[in-house]
Amino acid sequence: MKVFINVLIIYLTLNIYAFWRGWKTLANRGKWRILFIAVFGVEFILYVAGLIFRNQLPYAFVHFTRTMGTTWMLFLFYIIPLVWISDLIFYLRKKKIPPDRYLPEKENKYKARTFILILLLVAAMLGWGNYNFNHPMVEEVNIAVNKSARNIDSLHIVMVGDVHLGYLIDKKYAKKYVDLIMAQHPDLILFVGDIIDAEIAPILQQHMEEELRQLHAPLGVYSCPGNHEYRYEAEEKMAWLNNVAGITILRDSAVLIDSAFYIVGREDYKAPQRKPLKQILLEQQVNTALPIIVLRHNPRDLNEEICAGADIALYGHTHRGQSFPGNLITDLIFEVSHGYKKKGSTHVFVTSGLGLAGSQHRIGTQSEIVVLNVKFE
């Protein structure tokens, strides 16, 4: 409910300001004002109806309204500051022009042309961002672990983060993502949480298990929970992933793979009674002489994995900010907001993720899966 309210507040704030500016700009232009009111009114009614009545309305309608509304919010998020900047430039310019040389009609033409250029710029940014989202990259990383994994000398792992299946990332995306993952011919598939975006209803309505069950690898398919797994119906969603979708969810637990190495899945910070990593290793009787791969959703503190002796630590959550300037902000917040780092003897990788939460645009970031080519001693 908190997330729903926050989205609604942001949506209303952006729309109220944009409506006020548009209403002022279109003074003395009655027909344009009518069209302006109609566009805003229809967009507002459809989006709010899709939010409030999402469980009663057909999936296709909710998908359309979510796509429309989130795109509109991102559009306003970019266009409003650019309009402010243009207003400031025109204000400073006006102050420098002598009153007897100031021509309001000419100024209004310049303002109209500037606004059209802003519209074109934002439209181009959104087009580029949607392309980045719809064309995920395959990031490849080579890792050498200084431990023996007994009879396994190397692994070809596909790491996937932040798919966010739901109303926006629907079944057709699930199929596309599964095909991309399987095209890498993985030995092992590892998710790092946020497979499901919010409610389980759109997952069940679309029978997304039909796609996810196509994921298979000789050494298995595993995930840790993410914070979005804890939004609405947490236990039902994780049971569905485990029992229906065929993805083993590791919740503060470890599994020994082929008597050669361990995968440890950690609970998200949203989980009550989340355990320290050293306690998990002790309780699960993990043999630290073997390689240890830790899955954790949020990379806000890497030191716990490093101090516990993890050989590989994999994270998601950040989306690397998703869209500019979010990428700059996450780079400031997190020690590693995206990419590879070796810290001590631990190989760290934070993925920007495959799906998105919200608008289907990546501006300054890229959707990705990660292929880890791991060699053991």
Number of C-alpha atoms within 10 A of each C-alpha: 8 8 10 10 10 11 16 14 12 12 21 15 13 17 18 12 13 15 15 10 13 15 16 10 11 14 10 10 10 10 9 14 17 11 11 15 14 12 11 14 11 10 16 17 12 17 21 17 15 22 18 12 11 19 13 9 13 13 19 11 16 24 19 15 24 22 18 15 22 20 18 16 20 19 18 18 16 18 19 16 11 17 17 11 12 16 14 12 11 15 11 11 10 16 10 10 11 8 9 6 8 13 11 10 9 10 13 11 11 13 16 12 12 15 16 12 12 18 17 12 15 19 15 12 18 22 15 16 22 18 17 20 23 18 12 17 15 15 15 13 14 10 19 14 18 13 17 17 22 14 9 14 13 17 17 17 22 25 29 28 31 28 23 24 24 25 25 23 22 18 22 11 16 21 16 12 22 16 14 15 21 15 9 15 15 24 16 18 24 24 30 30 32 29 26 26 27 24 21 21 16 25 21 12 12 15 14 20 18 14 18 19 14 14 19 19 15 10 14 16 19 23 29 29 30 29 21 21 26 21 19 14 13 19 11 13 22 24 15 17 20 16 13 16 19 19 24 19 23 21 21 23 19 21 16 16 12 12 12 15 22 22 23 27 30 29 26 22 16 14 16 8 8 14 16 14 22 15 12 19 18 11 12 15 10 21 13 16 11 18 24 28 22 23 29 30 29 24 21 14 11 18 13 12 24 19 13 16 21 23 26 23 23 25 32 28 25 26 27 29 21 27 20 15 12 17 21 14 13 18 15 11 11 16 13 22 27 25 15 15 13 14 13 13 14 22 20 25 23 27 29 28 31 25 32 23 20 19 23 23 27 27 22 18 21 26 27 23 25 25 21 19 16 16 18 16 13
